[in-house]
Amino acid sequence: MIKAKYQSVLDLGEKLNIQNGDVKEENGQLHLTGVAGTPYEKNLLWDEIKRVGGENANDIMADIKVADNSIYARHTVASGESLSKIAKHYFKDPMKYTAIFETNRNILNNPDMIHPGQELVIPNL
């Protein structure tokens, strides 16, 4: 029953390709473990856990580690996106586009010129 309640969390973990994932139900509690690729992915999982179970859920225990803490996320540019739109998505502040630009100077020459398919590193701020 508890596993069904948190099915959306399990589905998200699968979609994010969480490594070494394990799910056990013990004494009315769901125990989750795994390794997310980036802090952003870990945050997505925790946001979904809180959405389903509330801020202080006592029916789930999650131990999610992060494989790469050197960056916040990786982002593949989609058609119609700009650095400010991407910054707003990750940081809730479009003006942080400069941090994304500076981090990706190896592939970007101009903050106004990004192309669909480019893989950008989103820095830790």
C-alpha positions as CSV (number, residue, x, y, z in Angstrom):
1,M,0.0,0.0,0.0
2,I,2.7,2.5,1.0
3,K,4.6,1.7,-2.2
4,A,1.6,2.6,-4.3
5,K,1.3,5.9,-2.5
6,Y,4.9,6.8,-3.6
7,Q,4.7,5.3,-7.1
8,S,5.2,8.7,-8.7
9,V,8.5,9.0,-6.7
10,L,9.6,5.5,-8.0
11,D,8.6,6.4,-11.5
12,L,10.6,9.6,-11.3
13,G,13.6,7.7,-10.0
14,E,13.4,5.4,-13.0
15,K,13.0,8.3,-15.4
16,L,16.1,10.0,-13.9
17,N,18.0,6.8,-14.1
18,I,18.8,6.7,-10.4
19,Q,21.7,4.2,-9.9
20,N,21.9,1.5,-7.3
21,G,18.2,2.1,-6.5
22,D,16.6,-0.1,-3.8
23,V,13.1,0.0,-2.5
24,K,11.9,-1.9,0.6
25,E,8.8,-1.8,2.6
26,E,9.4,-2.5,6.3
27,N,7.1,-1.9,9.3
28,G,4.8,0.4,7.4
29,Q,7.7,2.5,6.1
30,L,9.1,2.7,2.6
31,H,12.9,2.7,2.5
32,L,14.5,4.2,-0.7
33,T,18.1,4.4,-1.5
34,G,20.0,5.3,-4.7
35,V,22.4,7.7,-6.4
36,A,21.2,10.6,-8.4
37,G,23.4,12.0,-11.1
38,T,23.4,15.6,-9.9
39,P,22.1,17.7,-7.0
40,Y,19.2,18.9,-9.2
41,E,18.0,15.4,-9.8
42,K,18.2,14.7,-6.1
43,N,16.1,17.8,-5.4
44,L,13.5,16.7,-8.0
45,L,13.1,13.4,-6.1
46,W,12.8,15.2,-2.7
47,D,10.3,17.6,-4.1
48,E,8.2,14.7,-5.3
49,I,8.5,12.9,-1.9
50,K,7.3,16.1,-0.2
51,R,4.5,16.6,-2.7
52,V,3.2,13.1,-2.1
53,G,3.9,12.6,1.6
54,G,4.0,16.2,3.0
55,E,6.9,18.1,4.5
56,N,7.3,15.7,7.5
57,A,6.3,12.3,6.1
58,N,7.0,9.6,8.6
59,D,6.0,6.7,6.2
60,I,9.1,7.1,4.0
61,M,12.9,7.1,4.6
62,A,15.0,8.1,1.7
63,D,18.8,8.1,1.4
64,I,19.6,9.6,-1.9
65,K,23.3,10.3,-2.7
66,V,24.7,12.3,-5.6
67,A,27.3,11.0,-8.1
68,D,28.6,14.5,-9.2
69,N,28.4,17.4,-6.8
70,S,30.8,19.5,-8.9
71,I,27.9,20.8,-11.0
72,Y,24.2,21.4,-10.2
73,A,22.8,19.9,-13.4
74,R,23.2,19.2,-17.1
75,H,20.7,20.7,-19.5
76,T,20.1,20.0,-23.2
77,V,19.0,23.1,-24.9
78,A,15.5,22.9,-26.5
79,S,14.2,25.0,-29.4
80,G,13.1,28.4,-28.2
81,E,15.2,28.5,-25.0
82,S,17.5,31.2,-23.9
83,L,20.0,31.3,-21.2
84,S,17.8,33.5,-19.1
85,K,14.9,31.1,-19.5
86,I,17.1,28.2,-18.4
87,A,18.4,30.3,-15.5
88,K,14.9,31.0,-14.4
89,H,14.1,27.3,-14.5
90,Y,17.0,26.2,-12.4
91,F,17.6,29.2,-10.1
92,K,14.2,31.1,-10.2
93,D,16.2,34.1,-11.4
94,P,16.7,34.8,-15.1
95,M,19.6,37.2,-14.4
96,K,21.7,34.3,-13.3
97,Y,22.1,33.5,-17.0
98,T,25.6,35.0,-16.8
99,A,26.7,32.2,-14.4
100,I,25.6,29.6,-16.9
101,F,27.3,31.4,-19.8
102,E,30.6,31.7,-17.9
103,T,30.5,28.0,-17.0
104,N,30.0,27.1,-20.6
105,R,32.4,29.4,-22.3
106,N,34.2,26.4,-23.7
107,I,31.1,25.9,-26.1
108,L,29.5,29.3,-26.0
109,N,30.9,32.5,-27.5
110,N,27.9,34.7,-27.0
111,P,25.1,34.4,-24.3
112,D,22.5,35.2,-27.0
113,M,23.6,32.4,-29.3
114,I,22.7,28.9,-28.0
115,H,21.4,26.1,-30.2
116,P,19.1,23.2,-29.7
117,G,20.9,20.1,-28.7
118,Q,23.8,21.8,-26.9
119,E,24.6,20.2,-23.6
120,L,25.1,22.9,-20.9
121,V,26.5,22.6,-17.5
122,I,24.4,24.3,-14.8
123,P,26.8,25.5,-12.1
124,N,26.3,25.3,-8.3
125,L,25.6,28.8,-7.1
